[in-house]
Amino acid sequence: MGVLHYGTDSKPIHIGDRALAHLKMVIVAKLRRQESFTVSWQHPDEDGTGRSTIWLHPSIPIRFEFDEPVAPELNRAWIEELAQSANALGGITLVAEQVGADVDDAQTDLADTGETSVPVG
């Protein structure tokens, strides 16, 4: 289980390593372009019902922490889906990865082009 730390005194946000790796690609691309945006997710069942949204801004510290020492292969379709939602009025909505989607080593390609949504928990 990965952790997203945002700001200096915020509560850690627990996200599965695979989802966090994909989300990281989108967030880094947006922040690199000095863009502010929101990220929203549904709370995991063990935390009860509800949802949360955070406002991301390039001047606020962010840290991605992963349990797994090796980064997973990335799914280009999932990253593109997250990127499309990032550019929408509502910001990124973390959605589950589609089963059967092609897994691709998209990390280098997407980071270079600036291309950039899953229940958390």
Residue pairs with C-beta under 8 A, 6 or more apart in sequence:
1 14
1 15
1 16
1 17
1 67
1 121
2 14
2 15
2 16
2 17
2 19
2 20
2 21
2 64
2 65
2 66
2 67
3 12
3 13
3 14
3 15
3 20
3 64
3 65
4 12
4 13
4 15
4 20
4 23
4 62
4 63
4 64
4 65
5 12
5 13
5 61
5 62
5 63
5 64
5 65
6 13
6 54
6 56
6 60
6 61
6 62
7 60
7 61
8 61
10 54
13 41
13 52
13 54
13 120
14 44
14 120
14 121
15 23
15 41
15 94
15 118
15 120
15 121
16 118
16 120
16 121
17 66
17 67
17 68
17 72
18 72
18 97
19 94
19 97
19 118
19 120
20 64
20 66
21 66
21 71
21 72
21 74
22 74
22 75
22 78
22 79
22 82
22 97
22 118
23 39
23 82
23 92
23 94
23 118
24 64
25 74
25 79
25 82
25 106
25 107
25 110
25 111
25 116
26 79
26 82
26 83
26 86
26 92
26 116
27 39
27 56
27 62
27 92
27 116
28 111
29 83
29 110
29 111
29 114
29 115
29 116
30 37
30 56
30 86
30 116
31 56
31 58
31 62
32 114
33 114
34 58
35 58
36 55
36 56
36 57
36 58
37 55
37 56
37 86
37 91
37 92
38 53
38 54
38 55
38 56
38 90
38 91
38 92
39 53
39 54
39 56
39 91
39 92
39 94
40 51
40 52
40 53
40 90
40 91
40 92
40 93
40 94
41 51
41 52
41 93
41 94
41 118
41 119
41 120
42 50
42 51
42 94
42 119
42 120
43 49
43 50
43 51
43 52
43 119
43 120
43 121
44 119
44 120
44 121
45 121
46 121
47 121
53 91
56 62
71 107
73 103
73 104
73 105
74 103
74 104
74 105
74 106
74 107
74 110
75 97
75 101
75 102
75 103
75 104
75 106
76 102
76 104
76 106
76 109
76 110
77 98
77 101
77 102
78 97
78 98
78 101
79 106
79 110
79 115
79 116
80 115
81 95
81 98
81 117
82 92
82 94
82 95
82 116
82 117
83 115
83 116
85 91
85 92
85 93
85 95
85 117
86 92
86 116
87 116
92 117
93 117
94 117
94 118
94 119
94 120
95 117
95 118
95 119
96 118
96 119
97 118
109 115
110 116
